[in-house]
Amino acid sequence: AAAMPGLQSVVAKHSEVLANNYLLLDFHLLGKESMEQAIFGGYLDAVTERHPDQPPPVLHQSDALLTNATSMRAEIGDDAFFAALNRGASTSAPDLSGIGNLGTLTTGAGAAWTPERFERALAEGVAGVERTRLVQALTSTLFTGYVRTGAWLDMEAGLRAMTSHAQQLGYDGVVLFLDELVLWLAQHLSDASFIQLETSKVAKLVETGSGSLAVPLVSFVARQRDLKDFLGGASFGAEQAAIGESFRWWEDRFDRIELAAADLPKIVNQRLLQPRDERGRQALDVALARVKSNTQAYTTLLTDEANSSETDF
């Protein structure tokens, strides 16, 4: 954007904010079962790829994992259990081959796990620091399959955990791009409870209800149509009105950025069809000539609400 003449002044105006380190994430919702699966699953994919050496975030409900870990500890004994669990401890830790050494490093993210520290972590709530570290240690060593199994945290708890993890990785904020949201919801119009549940989750991207997050969360939601438009004439007016109200309930919590149809030719020209060289320009000319050779198709392409001309095209 900074290289485009029409945007340089805007970029300069916000240079201080744009200088921060942001984690940018794109989400296509089609095919996803829930907002949690789309956002938290997408975040897991991104940080696993970009930071493979870091502990994964705790975005699933961990009660079952801790129950299984407690059972394993009782089955194989403390020596074997904590020796395995401490494979992920700091490389500066002392020799952990003997149970007697486990008490020498007991605090901090890289500390060794002891029976006492394990019990303290179990006693904490879902968002507890030590409980989170224990879950990260377990999913990095003994229970690697738990990173992507089990029920997701609810949106509020999950967003707290996600932004806290992003902060630990050194990011100043997380920016989400949510695409095909309306079309995704439209695919579930026959399920009124699904619509109500998922639209309420979208609102939580703006209003978490749990105080400030560890780092700012910025969400861009692409919205091409009104959800109630997909109902057509097949549903009663009351149902259309209810869905429209549900849609507006979360939409009103976002700032609107409207792109008028009349702006599309300029946007396309600036962002999509700028030839990189003369060869590219010739390729566009050849493609345009091929389209124009079909008079009926070309006339159809020029028919739009903005009354675009051939020059626009």
Disulfide bonds with the S-S distance in Angstrom:
none
